[in-house]
Amino acid sequence: MNAIAAAGAGFLVAVLWFDLMFDVQTRGHGGETLPADVLASISAYYRRVTTDARPMNQLVAAMMLVTLAAIVAEIVRGQHPIWIGWLSLALTASAVGLAMARTVKNAVGLGRATDPLDAQSRLARTIYRDHVFCIAAMTGVLALQLAAQF
């Protein structure tokens, strides 16, 4: 189960890295509204990955569930020190929970690009902050899972 949890965490870190390559465009812009070209770039990306990529976009959700299930199986089997399993579960559940509760909905909305520019700017900045949290959490999970091998 450890290899599955580590692979799942690594996959999710890679996906988040790609998301952040677009999200970082929100940085360095003062004011309430981001420049139109920045919003167009980020919006086009999120339209592709949340809507146009069906059914491949479902792979991310599936990997979230597989990773959670693998960590739960590790805890049940007592494969590693208990704190590794529980900390991995807490980090993964917090990242997945945030993604499911807010980030995906915001990314779909931003991908539609139908809201006023100030609303799109708020979505883009919120998505960026969410992804920074999620990549930190999932990198922590990956580190824990890899450390559990030794």
Contacts in CASP RR format, 6 or more apart in sequence:
PFRMAT RR
TARGET T0000
AUTHOR 0000-0000-0000
METHOD contacts of the structure
MODEL  1
MNAIAAAGAGFLVAVLWFDLMFDVQTRGHGGETLPADVLASISAYYRRVT
TDARPMNQLVAAMMLVTLAAIVAEIVRGQHPIWIGWLSLALTASAVGLAM
ARTVKNAVGLGRATDPLDAQSRLARTIYRDHVFCIAAMTGVLALQLAAQF
1 70 0 8 1.000
1 71 0 8 1.000
1 73 0 8 1.000
1 74 0 8 1.000
1 77 0 8 1.000
1 79 0 8 1.000
2 70 0 8 1.000
2 74 0 8 1.000
2 79 0 8 1.000
2 80 0 8 1.000
2 145 0 8 1.000
2 148 0 8 1.000
2 149 0 8 1.000
4 66 0 8 1.000
4 67 0 8 1.000
4 70 0 8 1.000
5 67 0 8 1.000
5 70 0 8 1.000
5 71 0 8 1.000
5 74 0 8 1.000
5 88 0 8 1.000
5 141 0 8 1.000
5 145 0 8 1.000
6 142 0 8 1.000
6 145 0 8 1.000
6 146 0 8 1.000
6 149 0 8 1.000
8 63 0 8 1.000
8 66 0 8 1.000
8 67 0 8 1.000
8 70 0 8 1.000
9 67 0 8 1.000
9 88 0 8 1.000
9 92 0 8 1.000
9 138 0 8 1.000
9 140 0 8 1.000
9 141 0 8 1.000
9 142 0 8 1.000
9 145 0 8 1.000
10 138 0 8 1.000
10 142 0 8 1.000
11 63 0 8 1.000
11 67 0 8 1.000
12 60 0 8 1.000
12 63 0 8 1.000
12 64 0 8 1.000
12 67 0 8 1.000
12 95 0 8 1.000
12 134 0 8 1.000
12 138 0 8 1.000
13 135 0 8 1.000
13 138 0 8 1.000
13 139 0 8 1.000
13 142 0 8 1.000
15 60 0 8 1.000
16 131 0 8 1.000
16 134 0 8 1.000
16 135 0 8 1.000
16 138 0 8 1.000
17 135 0 8 1.000
19 45 0 8 1.000
19 49 0 8 1.000
19 127 0 8 1.000
19 131 0 8 1.000
20 128 0 8 1.000
20 131 0 8 1.000
20 132 0 8 1.000
20 135 0 8 1.000
22 41 0 8 1.000
22 42 0 8 1.000
22 45 0 8 1.000
22 46 0 8 1.000
23 42 0 8 1.000
23 124 0 8 1.000
23 127 0 8 1.000
23 128 0 8 1.000
23 131 0 8 1.000
24 128 0 8 1.000
25 34 0 8 1.000
25 38 0 8 1.000
25 41 0 8 1.000
25 42 0 8 1.000
25 124 0 8 1.000
26 34 0 8 1.000
26 38 0 8 1.000
26 42 0 8 1.000
26 121 0 8 1.000
26 124 0 8 1.000
26 125 0 8 1.000
26 128 0 8 1.000
27 128 0 8 1.000
29 35 0 8 1.000
29 38 0 8 1.000
32 118 0 8 1.000
32 121 0 8 1.000
33 117 0 8 1.000
33 118 0 8 1.000
33 121 0 8 1.000
34 117 0 8 1.000
34 120 0 8 1.000
34 121 0 8 1.000
34 124 0 8 1.000
34 125 0 8 1.000
36 117 0 8 1.000
38 124 0 8 1.000
39 113 0 8 1.000
39 117 0 8 1.000
39 120 0 8 1.000
39 121 0 8 1.000
39 124 0 8 1.000
40 113 0 8 1.000
42 110 0 8 1.000
42 124 0 8 1.000
42 127 0 8 1.000
43 110 0 8 1.000
43 111 0 8 1.000
43 112 0 8 1.000
43 113 0 8 1.000
43 120 0 8 1.000
43 124 0 8 1.000
44 111 0 8 1.000
46 107 0 8 1.000
46 108 0 8 1.000
46 109 0 8 1.000
46 110 0 8 1.000
46 111 0 8 1.000
46 127 0 8 1.000
47 111 0 8 1.000
47 112 0 8 1.000
47 113 0 8 1.000
49 57 0 8 1.000
49 107 0 8 1.000
50 57 0 8 1.000
50 104 0 8 1.000
50 107 0 8 1.000
50 108 0 8 1.000
50 111 0 8 1.000
51 57 0 8 1.000
51 108 0 8 1.000
51 111 0 8 1.000
64 92 0 8 1.000
64 96 0 8 1.000
64 99 0 8 1.000
64 100 0 8 1.000
67 92 0 8 1.000
67 96 0 8 1.000
67 141 0 8 1.000
68 89 0 8 1.000
68 92 0 8 1.000
68 93 0 8 1.000
68 96 0 8 1.000
71 85 0 8 1.000
71 88 0 8 1.000
71 89 0 8 1.000
71 92 0 8 1.000
71 141 0 8 1.000
72 89 0 8 1.000
74 80 0 8 1.000
74 84 0 8 1.000
74 85 0 8 1.000
74 88 0 8 1.000
75 82 0 8 1.000
75 85 0 8 1.000
75 86 0 8 1.000
75 89 0 8 1.000
79 148 0 8 1.000
80 148 0 8 1.000
81 148 0 8 1.000
84 144 0 8 1.000
84 145 0 8 1.000
84 147 0 8 1.000
84 148 0 8 1.000
85 144 0 8 1.000
87 144 0 8 1.000
88 141 0 8 1.000
88 144 0 8 1.000
88 145 0 8 1.000
91 137 0 8 1.000
91 138 0 8 1.000
91 140 0 8 1.000
91 141 0 8 1.000
91 144 0 8 1.000
92 137 0 8 1.000
92 138 0 8 1.000
92 141 0 8 1.000
94 133 0 8 1.000
94 137 0 8 1.000
95 133 0 8 1.000
95 134 0 8 1.000
95 137 0 8 1.000
95 138 0 8 1.000
95 141 0 8 1.000
98 130 0 8 1.000
98 133 0 8 1.000
98 134 0 8 1.000
99 130 0 8 1.000
99 134 0 8 1.000
102 126 0 8 1.000
102 130 0 8 1.000
103 126 0 8 1.000
103 127 0 8 1.000
103 130 0 8 1.000
103 131 0 8 1.000
103 134 0 8 1.000
106 123 0 8 1.000
106 126 0 8 1.000
106 127 0 8 1.000
106 130 0 8 1.000
107 127 0 8 1.000
109 115 0 8 1.000
109 123 0 8 1.000
110 120 0 8 1.000
110 123 0 8 1.000
110 124 0 8 1.000
110 127 0 8 1.000
113 120 0 8 1.000
115 123 0 8 1.000
END
